[in-house]
Every structure is written in C-alpha cells, then in structure tokens.
Amino acid sequence: MSSSAKNLENLVRAKLLKPEPTSKQEITRLLASAEEQLHDSRTASLSASSKFALAYNAAHVLALTALRAEGHRPSTAMGHRKIVFQVLETTAGAEPKLWRALDRYHDRRNAGRV
C-alpha cells in the first residue's frame, strides 16, 4: 500500500473520511460545477465577497473532486469541508503551501472575513 493510500486509510480510521466509490459522471459533474463557479467569479459587477465565495467554492469542489477520484468522501464530522484541503498533498500532489493557504481561506470564510 502506498503512503498516500495509508494516509487516507488513517483518516478513515479516524472517521474523517469514508471510502465510497465514485463514477466518471460524478467527476464530470464536479468539474463542470467548479468551472462554472470560476467563470462566475470573474463577473465584474459582483462584490469582492461574492467573487471570493465563488472562487473559494470552486477551489473546494476541485479539492473534493481529487478526493472523490481517490474513492473517498469527507465524513459528516466537524471539519468535513476543511479536510478536503488538508488532504490535497495526498490526493493531488499539491505542495503544502497551497493546501495551507486554502485551509486559511476556509477559516476566513467561516469567520466571515473575506
């Protein structure tokens, strides 16, 4: 078992992730949603907070897509939205500085500070 698979299995044991098969249709739908939100975030007439929310949601959907492609989904435990960013190094090979930045944006979003 690869270290990536071990990392995800450890999170399953901690009840932060659940194994669940995905489908090509689900991945396609998630990617289309992210693309639409990124497109909408470029609308000049939107407020900065609306643009941030759309871009944040697109980043979250992309991170979720990477997790789903690995056959897992977040559990319903507290922090279930945050975990998709924290496993980006494992699911997408993201550098730590990227997932840490997304993690901070998540915290800002939840605190209502855009």
FENJO-V818037 format. One record per helix or strand of 3 or more residues. SS is the DSSP state (@ for helix, = for strand). FROM is the first residue (numbers start at 1). LEN is the number of residues. If there is no record, write none. Layout:
BEGIN
ss->SS from->FROM len->LEN
ss->SS from->FROM len->LEN
END
This chain:
BEGIN
ss->@ from->3 len->11
ss->= from->17 len->3
ss->@ from->24 len->18
ss->@ from->48 len->22
ss->= from->72 len->3
ss->@ from->83 len->4
ss->@ from->88 len->5
ss->@ from->96 len->16
END
